Amino acid sequence: MAQHSDGTGRWARGDTVHDNEDDEIDLQLHKAHSARMYDYYLGGMTNFAADREAAGQAIAVFPSARIAARANRAFMHRATRLLADRGIAQFLDIGTGIPTSPNLHEVAQGINSQARVLYTDNDPIVLAHAQALLLSSREGLTSYLQADVTDPAAILSSRELEQTIDLTAPVALSLIALLHFVPDDHGACRIVDQLKDALSPGSALVISHGTPDFGPADAERITQVYAAAGTEVRMRTREQIERFFDGWDLLDPGVSPTHRWRPEGAAEQEITDAQVSAYAAVAVKR
Ligand SMILES: C[S@@+](CC[C@H](N)C(=O)[O-])C[C@H]1O[C@@H](n2cnc3c(N)ncnc32)[C@H](O)[C@@H]1O
């Protein structure tokens, strides 16, 4: 569990959390982190001075960062609803982020109260918040694993996965706004292929991913802001993102800007492709 070093109940420099193996992890609040920067774009409260400074620089070069983050969340909600409606009852969400309601398990379990969800992220502050959040998850089964997507074998062989997910039945695997934090093209494809191979027919792959296609100069500038904050980012073209779905059947409308993937409301119609600068898609394994 989390340890607050200042005794106030608020996070402070020097705070630690314990992972699944009960090892202590330093939250490194003095450094910007992508999960906390994203939390700032979404108007959350789990961000600190270093995150806000880096996120402010990102917004300075890409003023629609908040619109893009909200459009991305809305895509996650639509894709999760669709897959739960199609009968998928197991969800593996890697790169979960700091909980922001409605979270994926709330959407899935709102449709199927028995849905099982395993969340995974490599940021210890996500772990700390997930530990608190999961205590409040009453229905279905919701678990959390502290892990890095660059080691898919560790995720697939984890005790948490074994206890939550039955790999012989369909699983919705979501890698939402995650893979652009895996800079190596070859490595990213290998990770996705390894995860896909472990899933059974009827499973689904849900991806959203930043792209330079609608504003190469903006993409370059935002990549530099993240690099200066210590996070390597790799924006990918539509063609490169399509590659992640190879061999699976893309659901309509295929790889599309996030806000144009099965939009449901008027809000999406006012957004431009350049404002989101990200693609999204869902594919199913035959
Ligand atoms: C932009 S947030 C997206 C959160 C959520 N998926 C969503 O779309 O709303 C990216 C998340 O990926 C996590 N992340 C980045 N690199 C990761 C890695 N190598 N392994 C696991 N998680 C990672 C970050 O900690 C962060 O929580």
The ligand as a MOL file (V3000), in Angstrom:
LIG
                    3D

  0  0  0     0  0            999 V3000
M  V30 BEGIN CTAB
M  V30 COUNTS 27 29 0 0 0
M  V30 BEGIN ATOM
M  V30 1 C -1.6040 8.2190 -22.2590 0
M  V30 2 S -1.8570 7.1040 -20.9340 0 CHG=1
M  V30 3 C -3.2520 6.1910 -21.5180 0
M  V30 4 C -4.1300 5.6630 -20.4030 0
M  V30 5 C -5.3820 4.8910 -20.8620 0
M  V30 6 N -5.0050 3.6980 -21.6160 0
M  V30 7 C -6.2680 5.7530 -21.7170 0
M  V30 8 O -6.1430 5.6520 -22.9470 0
M  V30 9 O -7.0350 6.5320 -21.2100 0 CHG=-1
M  V30 10 C -0.5320 5.9420 -21.2410 0
M  V30 11 C -0.3480 4.9430 -20.1150 0
M  V30 12 O 0.6100 3.9580 -20.5400 0
M  V30 13 C 1.4740 3.6830 -19.4580 0
M  V30 14 N 2.7320 3.1760 -20.0190 0
M  V30 15 C 3.6580 3.8640 -20.7210 0
M  V30 16 N 4.6680 3.0460 -21.0610 0
M  V30 17 C 4.3480 1.8170 -20.5590 0
M  V30 18 C 4.9950 0.5520 -20.5790 0
M  V30 19 N 6.1810 0.3900 -21.1790 0
M  V30 20 N 4.3770 -0.4970 -19.9770 0
M  V30 21 C 3.1750 -0.3370 -19.3580 0
M  V30 22 N 2.5210 0.8420 -19.3080 0
M  V30 23 C 3.1100 1.9010 -19.8890 0
M  V30 24 C 1.6320 4.9990 -18.7400 0
M  V30 25 O 2.0650 4.8270 -17.4000 0
M  V30 26 C 0.2210 5.5560 -18.8330 0
M  V30 27 O -0.5490 5.1610 -17.7390 0
M  V30 END ATOM
M  V30 BEGIN BOND
M  V30 1 1 1 2
M  V30 2 1 2 3
M  V30 3 1 2 10
M  V30 4 1 3 4
M  V30 5 1 4 5
M  V30 6 1 5 6
M  V30 7 1 5 7
M  V30 8 2 7 8
M  V30 9 1 7 9
M  V30 10 1 10 11
M  V30 11 1 11 12
M  V30 12 1 11 26
M  V30 13 1 12 13
M  V30 14 1 13 14
M  V30 15 1 13 24
M  V30 16 1 14 15
M  V30 17 1 14 23
M  V30 18 2 15 16
M  V30 19 1 16 17
M  V30 20 1 17 18
M  V30 21 2 17 23
M  V30 22 1 18 19
M  V30 23 2 18 20
M  V30 24 1 20 21
M  V30 25 2 21 22
M  V30 26 1 22 23
M  V30 27 1 24 25
M  V30 28 1 24 26
M  V30 29 1 26 27
M  V30 END BOND
M  V30 END CTAB
M  END
